[in-house]
Amino acid sequence: MNELNHLFDNRLFSVLPIIIIIASMIFGKILWIFLDVLNRRAQMKHYMIVFGTRLELIKMYPVIKECQNHAKKIKLTIVNTGQQKEMVDLLLSEWGIKPHYDLNVMKQKQSLTELNINLMSGLEPIMKIENPDLVVVHGDTTTAFIASLVAFYQQKKIAHVEAGLRTNDKHAPYTADVNRQMIDRVADYYFVPTQKNKENLEKEGIYSKIEITGNTGIDTLNFHDLKRTITNDQRQIMVTTYQREWNDEKSKRICAVLVKIAKENPEVVIKYPEPLNPKGRKMVERLLSDQENIFLTKPLNHLEFQKEMMNSFLVITDSSGVQEEVSDYKVPVLVVRDGTGEETLYKNIVSLLEDQAQYETMGVTDAGAGKAAKRIVDHLLQEV
């Protein structure tokens, strides 16, 4: 028995160095992998994309997808403030996007001041916890403005997608032009759709870090590759409203014009997705439901909405975002503001129905070729 134990001890002693070598190699490999992961994470860029409205998500969707295409280089944090909860939730579900944070800031009868306070108190702790290298915002919304302001307070780099647009009227559309200008005062990187937008920034003393990229909304449209499904001689007018606060007088004017156009042009089909606002929905149903060639539909998801716009002869909206979305389809758009008169709207619609030359002129756009998101992310990877 002693001899067997001795033999076993000798054999164990003889293979022990080999065991130690193998264990060292395995441990070394594990340690190398661990350190490599740490190193890669240290070298990754951390971008935070903040949105809260339907249009912001539509415009940021291709930027999100492009960042995800660089998952080895970019850590992406997605924040939804919930400024337009119902409309944004429809798109998030449709596109399979899961934000890391959902603030749900909208409250009933909330003032802009209260919204700003809720946005700031919600976004500040997130930016402190996540500590991103860059915060990316889009356009002219309250979400975009407050996110850029909080990022500025946290001394974070800020990228403004669709910078440089100006109406030069601080009241029309209300808060939008002011929001854009205030974002551009604190931003570090400016991604503009057109040369004109670049010139607007230069007039305000901003000369560096401006990139002409085209419109990211065109990137989103290109994902769908939609085709027209009705003949060109069929005339469909698409009507849609996205008011933050429902405006009775403006809505009554729109409805009165639609009824008049429908009665005078029975061959024209008018489609109107019912407003999400309950008050607005009741008013639209009361004023329009009796007209045979006006069709009130359920709220449409993004793809359904794009198909209807592509098939339209004309789009009537109160949203500059819809104006941009439909531009790639070469379909004229009439944007109705609070000050747009009933007679003006009526004359503009009649003119487009009767004047082919004006109709074709209004369908011209320079929105870009659908590569804006790639240009934006490629530039940011070089800068931040």
Beta strands, then each sheet from edge to edge (+ up, - down):
strand 1: 45-51
strand 2: 74-80
strand 3: 101-102
strand 4: 134-138
strand 5: 157-161
strand 6: 189-192
strand 7: 210-212
strand 8: 236-240
strand 9: 269-273
strand 10: 294-297
strand 11: 314-317
strand 12: 333-335
sheet 1: 3+ 2+ 1+ 4+ 5+ 6+ 7+
sheet 2: 10+ 9+ 8+ 11+ 12+
end
